[in-house]
């Protein structure tokens, strides 16, 4: 056994105590830093008192109408969704309600590219990547907003407020959103946001999700900081109250309100079918729909809910489940109107084109873990405490014709926002705090 020449104690004991002291000091430094930064971020992100803004009518659209008409097939679906048959202009004024953990980062990449293609004006948040979420959306949160300004697309995370959005966008804007099976969404949200919800810190055991679902009312505090992430998150995102009882009439009213407002509610589980319906609804082209799956978790961290846990998750998120079932029904009615055979053919075509782009753009043809991503600019945002979100490596020999498109399709959301001119200093500050915590 080796002894320290300074203390005379065994080196293993000295080393162990040294590591303990290092761990304690690190915890103290990180705790102080995190607390200070959280207070700063809270003060900066707390919505200010807003004076009533003058009501200035928004023009129907400030977009340059595409010179080329698209030919819309003469089907019942096309007539119902666009109100016309035959040639049509692409719809360029879009409100995308970006819900949490619903492949919305993949869809927002599609919107960014479409907006750049048609030189559209985005309504972006200022200094961050969301509109002061979880506060209800206000027009004054839009970067450089002035009453009467015209915007074509709004698509960043917000807590929906219809009166404010309708005063921002043209009157004939298309409202689109996306939902996900609430049990899977709850599991994903618990994994991704759990460390930001203090009520989870006291949950014992290795499998905190299973323990929480064993008796959620014991652990859940509706007034707890960030607790909305863990109950009926979809309903909450739409500006509704997420802790209502299922038989409360406001639940049915909220679902009816969403149904009346949104022309298309897509489903994560049928993402490609959703995009085909989007193309039909907005008179877009197949090339507008090309995508790579972004912000996906690596398989080792994807929890497979047991039937028992799934049932408990649906019971706990009963409002989201009721809403999902409603829009699942309306979704398949739209598919039937479009035509099942035609839908299958178009989905196959979209998959073929996506596979072609993957072969052209992606090194190795698939996503890789964060540690294997070669370019810092291609690193996706990671949850606190781990690096479970995968990304891509761009092929080095991409031909000039595809180079720009490949980079755009692979670019994570925050980097794309920066490229579009959004100053994300608050988000980046929080990112530095997160990196220190992950140290």
C-alpha positions in Angstrom: 0.0 0.0 0.0 1.3 3.5 -0.9 1.2 6.3 1.5 1.0 10.1 1.0 4.3 11.9 1.9 2.2 14.8 3.1 -0.6 13.2 5.2 0.9 9.8 5.9 -2.5 8.3 4.9 -3.0 5.7 2.2 -3.1 7.3 -1.2 -6.5 5.6 -2.0 -8.0 7.4 1.0 -6.5 10.7 0.0 -7.7 10.3 -3.6 -11.2 9.3 -2.5 -11.5 12.3 -0.2 -10.0 14.6 -2.9 -12.7 13.4 -5.3 -15.4 14.0 -2.6 -14.2 17.5 -2.0 -14.0 18.2 -5.7 -17.5 16.9 -6.2 -18.8 19.1 -3.3 -17.0 22.2 -4.6 -18.3 21.5 -8.1 -21.8 21.1 -6.9 -21.6 24.3 -4.9 -20.2 26.3 -7.9 -22.8 24.8 -10.3 -25.6 25.3 -7.8 -24.7 29.0 -7.3 -24.2 29.6 -11.0 -27.4 27.8 -12.0 -29.4 29.7 -9.4 -28.0 33.1 -10.5 -28.6 32.4 -14.1 -32.1 31.1 -13.5 -33.0 34.3 -11.7 -31.4 36.3 -14.5 -33.3 34.4 -17.2 -36.5 34.6 -15.2 -36.2 38.4 -14.9 -35.3 38.7 -18.6 -38.0 36.4 -19.9 -40.8 37.5 -17.6 -43.4 39.2 -19.8 -43.4 43.0 -19.3 -46.5 45.0 -18.8 -47.9 45.7 -22.2 -50.0 48.7 -23.1 -52.9 48.1 -25.5 -51.7 48.3 -29.1 -53.7 50.2 -31.7 -55.8 48.0 -33.9 -54.4 48.3 -37.4 -55.9 46.0 -40.0 -53.5 43.4 -41.4 -53.5 43.2 -45.2 -54.5 39.9 -46.8 -50.9 39.2 -47.6 -47.6 40.9 -48.2 -46.1 38.0 -50.0 -45.0 38.0 -53.6 -47.4 35.7 -55.3 -45.5 32.9 -57.1 -45.7 33.4 -60.9 -46.2 29.7 -61.4 -49.6 28.1 -60.8 -49.8 24.6 -59.5 -52.3 22.2 -60.9 -54.5 20.9 -58.2 -56.1 17.4 -59.0 -59.9 17.5 -59.1 -60.8 15.5 -56.0 -63.3 16.0 -53.2 -60.4 16.5 -50.8 -58.9 19.3 -52.9 -62.2 21.1 -53.2 -62.9 20.8 -49.5 -59.5 22.0 -48.3 -58.7 24.8 -50.8 -62.2 25.7 -52.0 -61.3 25.5 -55.6 -60.6 23.0 -58.4 -57.8 23.1 -61.0 -54.9 25.5 -61.0 -54.1 27.3 -57.7 -51.5 29.4 -56.0 -49.5 28.0 -53.1 -50.8 29.2 -49.8 -47.9 31.2 -48.2 -49.5 32.7 -45.1 -49.2 30.1 -42.4 -49.7 29.9 -38.6 -48.0 26.7 -37.4 -48.8 26.0 -33.8 -45.6 24.4 -32.7 -46.5 21.9 -30.0 -43.8 20.3 -27.8 -42.2 16.9 -28.5 -44.2 16.3 -31.7 -41.6 16.2 -34.5 -42.3 20.0 -34.8 -38.6 20.7 -35.2 -38.7 18.5 -38.4 -41.7 20.4 -39.7 -40.3 23.8 -38.8 -37.3 23.0 -41.0 -39.8 22.5 -43.9 -41.4 25.9 -43.1 -38.0 27.7 -43.0 -37.0 26.4 -46.4 -40.5 27.2 -47.9 -40.3 30.7 -46.5 -36.8 31.3 -47.9 -37.9 29.9 -51.3 -40.8 32.3 -51.6 -39.0 35.2 -49.8 -41.6 35.3 -47.0 -41.5 37.4 -43.8 -41.4 35.4 -40.6 -42.7 36.6 -37.2 -39.8 35.6 -35.0 -39.3 36.0 -31.2 -36.7 38.4 -29.9 -33.6 37.2 -28.2 -34.8 33.6 -27.7 -36.3 30.7 -29.7 -39.9 30.9 -28.2 -42.5 33.6 -27.6 -41.9 33.9 -23.8 -43.4 30.5 -23.2 -45.3 29.5 -21.0 -46.8 33.0 -21.0 -49.7 33.5 -23.5 -48.6 34.8 -26.8 -48.7 38.6 -27.4 -47.9 40.4 -30.6 -45.4 42.6 -28.8 -43.2 39.5 -28.3 -42.5 39.5 -32.1 -39.1 40.9 -33.0 -39.4 44.5 -34.4 -43.2 44.4 -34.3 -45.2 47.5 -35.1 -49.0 47.6 -35.5 -50.1 47.1 -39.1 -47.0 45.2 -40.1 -47.5 42.2 -42.3 -46.0 38.8 -41.6 -46.5 35.5 -43.6 -45.4 32.8 -41.2 -45.2 32.3 -37.5 -44.0 29.0 -36.2 -41.9 29.2 -33.0 -43.1 27.7 -29.7 -45.8 29.8 -28.0 -48.8 29.3 -25.8 -51.5 30.0 -28.3 -53.7 33.1 -28.0 -56.1 33.4 -31.0 -56.9 37.1 -30.5 -53.3 38.1 -30.6 -52.3 35.8 -33.5 -55.3 36.9 -35.7 -54.2 40.6 -35.3 -50.7 39.6 -36.5 -51.3 37.5 -39.6 -53.3 38.1 -42.8 -57.0 37.2 -42.4 -56.8 34.3 -44.9 -53.9 32.6 -43.2 -53.9 28.8 -42.9 -53.7 27.4 -39.4 -51.8 24.2 -39.0 -50.6 22.1 -36.0 -49.5 18.7 -35.0 -50.4 16.2 -32.2 -48.8 13.1 -30.9 -50.1 10.1 -29.0 -50.3 11.5 -25.4 -48.7 8.5 -23.7 -45.6 8.7 -25.9 -45.6 12.5 -25.7 -45.7 12.3 -21.9 -42.8 9.8 -21.8 -40.8 12.0 -24.1 -41.6 15.2 -22.2 -40.7 13.6 -18.9 -37.4 12.5 -20.3 -36.6 15.8 -22.0 -37.9 18.3 -19.5 -37.9 16.3 -16.3 -34.7 17.9 -14.8 -36.3 21.3 -15.3 -39.3 20.4 -13.2 -38.3 20.5 -9.5 -41.2 18.3 -8.4 -39.4 15.4 -10.1 -36.3 15.9 -8.0 -37.9 14.2 -5.0 -39.0 11.1 -6.9 -37.0 8.1 -5.7 -35.6 5.2 -7.6 -33.9 4.8 -11.0 -37.2 4.7 -13.0 -38.7 8.0 -12.0 -41.3 7.9 -14.7 -42.7 4.6 -13.5 -42.7 5.8 -9.9 -44.4 9.0 -10.9 -47.2 7.2 -12.7 -47.6 4.8 -9.8 -49.2 7.7 -7.9 -49.0 10.9 -9.9 -51.3 12.9 -7.6 -48.8 12.3 -4.8 -45.9 13.9 -6.7 -47.7 16.4 -8.9 -48.1 20.0 -7.8 -50.2 22.1 -10.3 -48.6 25.3 -8.9 -45.1 23.8 -9.1 -42.5 25.4 -11.4 -42.7 24.0 -14.9 -45.2 21.4 -13.8 -47.3 22.0 -17.0 -44.7 19.9 -18.9 -46.0 16.8 -17.0 -49.8 17.0 -17.5 -51.9 17.5 -20.6 -49.1 19.5 -22.3 -50.8 19.6 -25.7 -54.0 21.2 -24.2 -51.8 23.7 -22.3 -49.9 24.6 -25.5 -53.1 25.7 -27.1 -53.7 28.2 -24.3 -56.1 26.0 -22.3 -56.2 25.0 -18.7 -54.4 21.6 -18.3 -55.6 20.6 -14.9 -59.3 20.6 -15.6 -61.4 17.5 -14.8 -62.3 15.5 -17.9 -66.0 16.2 -17.6 -65.5 20.0 -17.2 -67.4 21.6 -20.1 -64.4 23.8 -20.8 -62.6 20.7 -22.1 -65.1 20.1 -24.9 -65.2 23.8 -25.6 -61.4 23.9 -25.9 -61.4 21.0 -28.4 -64.2 22.6 -30.4 -62.3 25.9 -30.5 -59.1 24.2 -31.8 -61.1 22.2 -34.4 -62.8 25.4 -35.6 -59.6 27.4 -35.8 -57.1 24.9 -37.4 -57.6 23.8 -41.0 -55.3 20.8 -40.6 -54.2 18.9 -37.5 -51.4 16.6 -38.4 -50.4 13.5 -36.5 -46.8 12.5 -35.6 -47.6 8.8 -36.0 -48.6 9.5 -39.6 -46.2 12.2 -40.4 -45.8 11.5 -44.1 -49.5 11.2 -44.6 -49.9 14.5 -42.8 -47.5 16.2 -45.2 -49.4 14.9 -48.2 -52.6 16.4 -46.7 -50.7 19.6 -46.1 -49.6 19.7 -49.7 -53.2 19.2 -50.8 -54.5 21.8 -48.3 -52.0 24.5 -49.2 -51.4 23.7 -52.8 -47.7 23.0 -52.3 -45.4 20.9 -54.3 -43.8 17.5 -53.4 -40.4 19.1 -53.3 -41.6 21.4 -50.5 -42.2 18.4 -48.3 -38.7 16.9 -48.3 -37.3 16.3 -44.8 -34.9 14.5 -42.6 -36.0 13.6 -39.1 -34.5 16.2 -36.7 -34.1 16.2 -32.9 -34.6 12.5 -32.5 -33.5 10.6 -29.4 -31.1 7.7 -29.7 -32.6 4.3 -29.3 -30.9 3.5 -25.9 -32.8 6.4 -24.2 -36.2 5.7 -25.8 -38.3 4.1 -23.2 -40.7 1.5 -24.3 -43.8 2.0 -22.2 -45.4 -1.2 -20.9 -49.1 -1.6 -21.5 -49.7 -0.8 -17.8 -47.6 2.4 -17.9 -49.2 3.4 -21.2 -52.7 3.1 -19.7 -51.6 5.1 -16.6 -50.0 7.8 -18.8 -53.2 8.1 -20.9 -55.3 8.3 -17.7 -53.1 11.0 -16.3 -53.2 12.9 -19.6 -56.9 12.3 -20.1 -57.6 15.7 -21.7 -54.8 15.3 -24.3 -56.1 11.7 -25.0 -59.6 13.0 -25.6 -58.3 15.7 -27.9 -56.0 13.2 -29.8 -58.9 10.8 -30.3 -61.0 13.6 -31.7 -58.4 14.7 -34.2 -57.4 11.2 -35.1 -61.0 10.7 -36.3 -61.0 13.9 -38.4 -57.5 13.1 -39.8 -58.7 9.8 -41.3 -61.8 11.4 -42.7 -59.5 13.7 -44.6 -57.4 10.7 -45.8 -60.6 9.0 -47.0 -61.6 12.2 -48.9 -58.1 12.3 -50.4 -58.3 8.7 -51.4 -56.5 5.8 -49.6 -54.9 4.5 -52.8 -53.8 7.9 -53.9 -52.4 8.6 -50.4 -50.4 5.4 -50.4 -48.9 6.3 -53.8 -48.0 9.8 -52.7 -46.4 8.6 -49.5 -44.3 6.1 -51.4 -43.2 8.9 -53.7 -42.3 11.2 -50.8 -40.3 8.3 -49.2 -38.5 7.7 -52.4 -37.5 11.3 -52.8 -36.4 11.5 -49.1 -34.2 8.4 -49.6 -32.6 10.0 -52.6 -31.8 13.1 -50.6 -30.4 11.0 -47.8 -28.0 9.2 -50.2 -26.9 12.6 -51.6 -26.6 14.5 -48.3 -25.9 12.3 -45.3 -22.6 10.8 -44.4 -23.3 7.1 -43.7 -26.9 7.7 -44.7 -28.2 7.9 -41.1 -28.3 10.0 -37.9 -25.4 9.6 -35.4 -25.0 10.3 -31.7 -23.9 13.7 -30.5 -20.3 12.7 -29.9 -19.9 11.6 -33.5 -21.2 14.8 -35.1 -18.1 16.4 -36.7 -19.3 20.0 -37.2 -20.3 22.2 -34.2 -22.7 24.0 -36.4 -24.7 20.7 -36.8 -24.9 19.9 -33.1 -28.5 19.8 -31.9 -29.7 21.2 -28.5 -29.4 18.6 -25.8 -31.5 18.1 -22.6 -29.8 18.9 -19.3 -27.5 16.1 -18.0 -27.1 14.0 -21.1 -26.5 14.0 -24.9 -29.4 11.8 -26.1 -30.4 13.9 -29.2 -28.9 12.6 -32.5 -27.8 14.6 -35.5 -26.1 14.3 -38.9 -22.8 14.7 -40.7 -23.0 16.4 -44.1 -21.2 14.5 -46.8 -18.0 16.2 -47.8 -18.4 15.6 -51.6 -21.9 16.9 -52.1 -22.3 18.3 -55.6 -22.8 22.0 -55.9 -26.4 21.7 -57.1 -27.4 20.0 -53.8 -24.9 21.5 -51.3 -27.1 24.3 -50.0 -30.3 22.3 -49.8 -28.5 19.5 -48.0 -27.1 21.8 -45.4 -30.5 23.5 -44.8 -32.3 20.1 -44.5 -29.7 18.9 -41.9 -29.4 22.1 -39.9 -30.7 22.1 -36.3 -33.4 24.6 -35.4 -31.4 27.0 -33.4 -28.7 27.3 -36.0 -31.3 27.8 -38.7 -33.0 30.6 -36.7 -29.6 32.3 -36.3 -29.0 32.1 -40.0 -32.4 33.7 -40.6 -31.4 36.6 -38.4 -32.8 35.8 -35.0 -30.6 37.0 -32.0 -30.8 34.1 -29.6 -28.7 35.5 -26.8 -31.0 34.4 -24.0 -31.2 30.9 -25.4 -27.4 30.8 -25.9 -26.9 32.0 -22.3 -29.0 29.2 -21.0 -27.1 26.8 -23.3 -23.8 27.8 -21.7 -25.4 27.1 -18.2 -26.5 23.8 -19.5 -23.0 22.9 -20.8 -21.5 23.7 -17.4 -24.1 21.5 -15.7 -23.3 18.7 -18.2 -19.6 19.1 -17.3 
